[in-house]
């Protein structure tokens, strides 16, 4: 870890002050207040009904699945779940907002006062989370720049969102990136959001200001709709330097909403930044307050998986490295596969090595998700157990692994079919070692003269003679005994 990377210094003694608003689409089959479908990629304007469009007389009905997703996230970030929360109308006009208002939550959100731990290459930091509230998504404007025409797709209008608002605790672009990675992992882990930023179902607005250390907060600017972690980090860095340049010229920073241009690698003005009173919030008259009792919270808690931070502590305790732990807890599919290997009786460190170094390497090369792995966890565990038991060597294990990838089957079946069982018989191996020494008198002389690196040539001779099936530990011991 390099501290100058993780806490990147700005020029002239300035520091970053960053807060992030993460918008996560909840993975429900229907919208927040209607029965319209939420499937991604449907033909434009085929998944919006009169409720989504705000037609007269249409009344919203709250999706209980979205509420349970909100409770689940609140529990995962150690937050307070409000026993009573209220939906409000956030009034503004935009072409992709058909009702002329967005149903959101304002002063009484469902979740408040949480926290998220981020990993900075082994160093840990807690980022406070102010609130998480439920709201409906807007539609999507599609701009055809060639002909200067914009179209509106309302499929997304009404899709349930969680807006997760952090405190301004983030002090570098790298911390912002780590926060986004941790949040994306968490919502995927819980199954409440797909977390695909490229599809727009996880988006981020970044609030950025700069100050000299110890000074009060200065004016902030908001950068809207950042759709990749790389863009989040680059936009923050550029915007901070833009603000510093203004201050150093004697100017001021205007509170405004800006957009990130990834082609020019710069932010640009979108509109002046609104305050809460500009939206004229008021409780939605069509929706009763949301009441959540302790029994409902406990029922949701009972469905929660083991959280990444809890699993990370357990994996560290059994001797896995920081990098191994970080990888295995970055995706629930990884953690579940590894857990299945351990449940089958495979050694933890050896299982991790084969999973990360061998299986992941193949899957990454072929762009295959782990869920579609040609080798089930129990079969990879079986291979690891043969190596543990000394029935095959690691080298033979790779040959068996390749056969499993190509044709399937268990490691034990393949070892038997190809006669790959490791040779541990001391009599047979002693003969092979004696032959290696007899065939290489020059190497023997060099070894006895102090050139210990040449020892590997004797091992290689034995392995060649035994087609790689000799037990390397036994070979090593016998050779050293004979050469001494």
N, C-alpha and C positions, 0 to 999 in steps of 0.2 A: 504494500500500500504506500502511495506517495501522498503526503498531506497537501503538498502544493497543487496536486490535481484535484483532490477531493474538496478542498476549500480554496478554490481558485481566487487569487487576489485580483482585485480591480486596481487600476492605477490611482495614484494620488490619495491613497488611504480610504477609498470608498469601500463599502461592502454591499452585497446583494441583500435585498429583503423581498422574499418571494412567498406568495401563497397560491395554491392551486385549487381550482374548481374542476372536479372530475365529473363528467356526465356519463353514467353507465346505463345502457339500455337493459332492462330486466328481461330475462329469457322466459316470458310467459307466452302462451299460445294466442292470447287475445290482448286487446289494448287495455289501458288503465281504466277507462270508463265506458267501454263498449265491447261488443263481441267480435269486432273486426279482427281479421288475422294479422299476424305480425311477421310473417315469413319474409326473409330478405330476398331481394331480386325479382319480385313479382312485377308484372307489367304496370307501368305508371297508372296511378289513380284507380286501381282495381281492389284496393284494400282500405277503403274509407266509406263509412256509412253515414246516415244523417246525424247521428250523435257526434261523430268526429267533425262533421262540417258545421255543427252548431245550428241546425235547422230549428225553426220555431217549434216548441212543444216537446223537443227531445230532451230527456232527462238522463244524466250520467249515473251509472251504477259502479261502485268501486270494485276493482279486481282484488279479491282476497289473496291470490297468489303473489301479487306485487307487494302487498302488506307483509306477508310472511318473509319475502326476500329482504325487505327493509329491516325487519326484526333480526333476521339472520346476520346481516352485515353489522347491525348495531351491536349484537353480542360479540361478533368477531373482533371488533375494534374497542371492546371494553367500554362501550358508551352507555348513556342513560336512555332507556326506551320510555318515551312519554306515555303516561297512562291515558292522556287525552291530547290529540293533535287536531289541527283544523286545516282544511283546504281553502285556499283563497284564489281570487281571480287577479292575475297579473295583467294589467291592461296595456296593450301597445298594438300598433298596427304594423303588419308586415305581410307581404303577399302570400307567404306560406303559412300564415296563421289564420285559418278560415273563420274562427269565431270572433276574432278581434281581441281575444284575451287568451291567456294560458292558465289552465288550472294547475296551481302549484301550492306550496306551503310557505308561509311568511314568518310570523312571530311565534308560531307554535308548531315546530317541525316534529316529525316522528322520532328522530334521534338527535342527541346533543352530547357534546363533551366526550369525544372518543380520542383514540390515539393509534398511531401506526408506527411500528418499528421498521427502520430501513437499515440495510446492510451496505456499509461503505468499505468493502474489501476487508472485512474482519472487524472494523470499528462499527459500533451500533449507535443509532441516534433515534430518539423518539420525536415524531412530528405530531403535534396536537391537532385534532380534528374538531372544528367548531360545531358542525352540524351535518346531518344528512337528511334531506327532505325528498319526498316523492313528488313528481310532477309529470305532466304529459309532454311528449316531444312535439316539436313543430314539424311541418312538412319540409320539403326540400326544394329549393330553387335551382333550376338547371339552366345555365347560361350558354347559349350558342353564339360565341363571339364572332363567328364567320359572317353571320347575317344580322347580328345585333339584336337577337330576340331571346327573351327569357321565358322559361316554362316552369310550371309548378307541379310537383308530384306530391300528392297528399297521402300516399301510402304510409308515411312515417308519422303523420299527424295523429296524436293520441297514444303512440307507443309509450309504455311506462318507462320512466327514467328515475334513477337515483342521482341526485346532485350532492356530491360529497365535497365539503368545503373545508380546507385546511386553515390553520392559523398561519400567520406570516413567519413561520419558524425555519424556512428553508433558506440556506445561505450560499448556495452555489448551483450552477446548472447541473453539476454531477449529482448533488443531493436531490434535485428535482427529478432527474432521470431515475435515480434509485427509488424515489417515492412512487413514481408512475409504474415502475416494474413491480414493486411490492403490492400496489393496489390492483394492478392487472392480475397478478398471481392470486391474490386473495379472492377477487370476485369470481374468477374461473374456478378456484378451489371449492368455493361454496356452491357453485353451480347457479349463481344468480345473474351472471352476464357472460356472454361469449368472449368479451375482451378483445375483439378484433378491431383494432384502430383503423385498419385499412378499409373496413366496411362502414366505419362511422358509428359502430355501436359502443365504442368507448372513445370519448373525446375529452379534451382538456382546454380550459381557459386559464391562462397564467396572469396573475397580478404581480407587477414588478415595480419596485422603486429602488433607489440607491440612497445611501446616507454615509456620512462619516461615522466611524465607530463611536457609540455613546450618544449620538444625536437622536432627537425624536424622529419618528417616521416622516418621510416626505411624500409628495404627491405620487400616486401610483397610476400606472397605465395597465389596461387589460388587453391581452392578446387573445383573440377568439379562435375557437375551433381548430386547435392543433391536433393533428391526427396521426402523429407518430412520436415516439420518445425522442428520436433524433431531432425532430422539428421543435419539440418542447425545449430541449437544451440549447439549440442554436438560436431560437427566437429570444430566449431569456438573455443569452450572452450579448446578442446584438442590441437589444432594447436597453440593457444596462449601460452599454458604452454610448448609445445615442443620448441618454439622459445625462450622463456625466459630461459629454461634450457641450450640451446646452448649459449646464450649470457653470462650467469653466469659462464659457463665453459671457457669463453674466446674465444669462437668460433664465427662464422658468419652464417647468414641465407642466403642460396642460393635462388635466385629468380627462382621458379619452379612451375610446375603444379602438384598437388597432388590429390589423391583419398581418399575418406572416406570409411573405412572398418567398417560397422556397427556391425559385429560379434566380431571383436577385439577391437572396440571402439577406433580406432586410424586412423590417416592419414598416407599415404605412397606415395612415389615418383612415379609419372607417367612419366614425362619428364621435361626437362628444359623449362622454360617459354619463349615463343616467344614474341618479340616486333612487333610493327606494320610493320616495314620495312621487317621483315622476311616473311610476307605474300605477299609482292610485289603487294599491292593494285593498281588498275588502273580502270578508268571508264569503265563500260561494254559497248563495242561497239555496242551491239545489242539492247540497251535500251536507249531511249531518256530521258533527264532529266524530273523528275516529277514536274509539275507545278500545284500549288494549289492556286486558287484565293480566295478572301474574300467571294465571293458569295457561293462557295462550303463549306467553313468553316461554314458559317452561316446556310446553309442548314443542315449540320450535327448537329450543335448546337441545332437546332429546334427539333431534334429527341432524345435529351438527357433526361434521367430520372432525377428526383431530386436526387442529390448526397448524399451519406451517411452522410457526414459532415453537410450538410444543414439540412437534416432530423433530425440528432442528436440534433442540436440546437433547432429545433421546439419541439421535444419530451421532452427535458429538460425543455423548457419553460412552458409546460402544466403539469409539476409536476412529471414526471417519474424519477425514481432513475437512477444513473449512470449505474448500472448493467442491469436494464431493457433496457435502451437506447442502451447500448453496444450490447445486444443480438438482439434487434429488427433491428439494423442497420448492423448486421453481415451477413445478407442474405436477398436479395431483396424479396424472397418469404415470409419471416416473415413480412417484412415491408408492403408488399401489402396486406397480410391477415389482419394485424392490421388496416391498413387504411380502408379496407372494413368494418370492425367492427365499426369504428368511423363514417363512412359515413352512416351506418344504424342507427345511433343515440345512440350507446352504450357509457357509461362513459369510459374515457380513462384509469384511474387507475384500475377500476374493470375489464375492457376488458383485460388489460395486465396481471392481476393476473390470470384470467381464461385461457388465452392463454398459459402463461408460466408454471403455476403450475399444471394445469389440462390437457390441450390438449397436450402440448409438452411432458409431463411425459408419457402419453399413447403412443404417436407416437415414442418416444425414445425407450420405452420398446419393441414395436413391429417392430422397425426399419423401420417405414413407413415415407416417406418424406411428408412434409406438403402439397405439391401439390396433394397428394393422400389421404388427410384427409377425414375420413368418415363424418365429420361435416363441412359443408361450413361456411365461415365467417359470412354470414348473419344469419345463424341459431344459431351460438354461440352468436352473438350479441343479438338475440332475447331472449336467456336465460339470458344474463346479464341485459337486459332491464326489465325483470320480477322481478329480484332481486332489481334493482334500484327503481322500482315502489312499492316495498313492497308486491307484489303479492305472492311471495314465499321467503323463507329464504335461506341463503347460504347452509344450510344443505340439505334442500329439493332440492336445485339447483344441488347438487352432485348426488342425486338420478335421477333427470331428465337428467343430463349429461350422466349418465351410460345408461339410456334408449335410448338416442339419439345415443350413440355409438353402442349399440346392434341392434337397430331396425330402426334407422333413424327417420325422422319426426321433426316437429318444437317443440320447448319447450312449446308453448302455447297449442298445440294439446295434448301433453303428460300430461301436468298439468290437462287439462280438462278430459282426458280419465281416469286418475288414481285418480282424485279428490284430488289433492295435493295443492289446493289454500291455501295460508296462512290465518290463522284465526286472524283477528284483532278486532273482536267484543268485546268491553270492558266488556259487561255484561257476556258473556260466559267465557272470560278469568279471570274475577274477581272470578267467581265461582270456577274455576280450581285452582286459587291461594289460595283461602280460604280453599279449600280441602287440598292443599299441607301443609298449616300451621297447620290445624287441625290434620293431619295424622302424624305430626313430632314434638311433643311437646318437646322432648329432644333437637332437633336441634334448636328450637325456643329459648330455654333457653340459649344454648351456643352462639347463635347469639347475643342475648341481653346482654350477659356477655362480648361481645367484640370479639368473634371469627367470623370475617366477611367472612373468607374463606368458611364457611359452607353455605353461601348464595347460592352457586351453586347447592346444593342438592335440594333446593326448585325449582329452575329453571328446574333441571332435572326431578323432579316429574311432573311438568306441561307439559313439552315436551313429557314425556312418555304418559301422559293421552291424549294428543292431537295428538299423533302419529307424533310428530315433526313439526306440522303445525302451532303452536302458534307463533305469532309475538314476537320475543325475546325482542324488545324494549318496547313493551307494557307490557309484562310479567314482565320485570325488574322494570318498574315504579310502577306497581300495588303492587308487592311483597314488595318493599321498603316502600310504603305507609302503607301497612297493618302491617308490622313488626315494624314500628316506633311508 
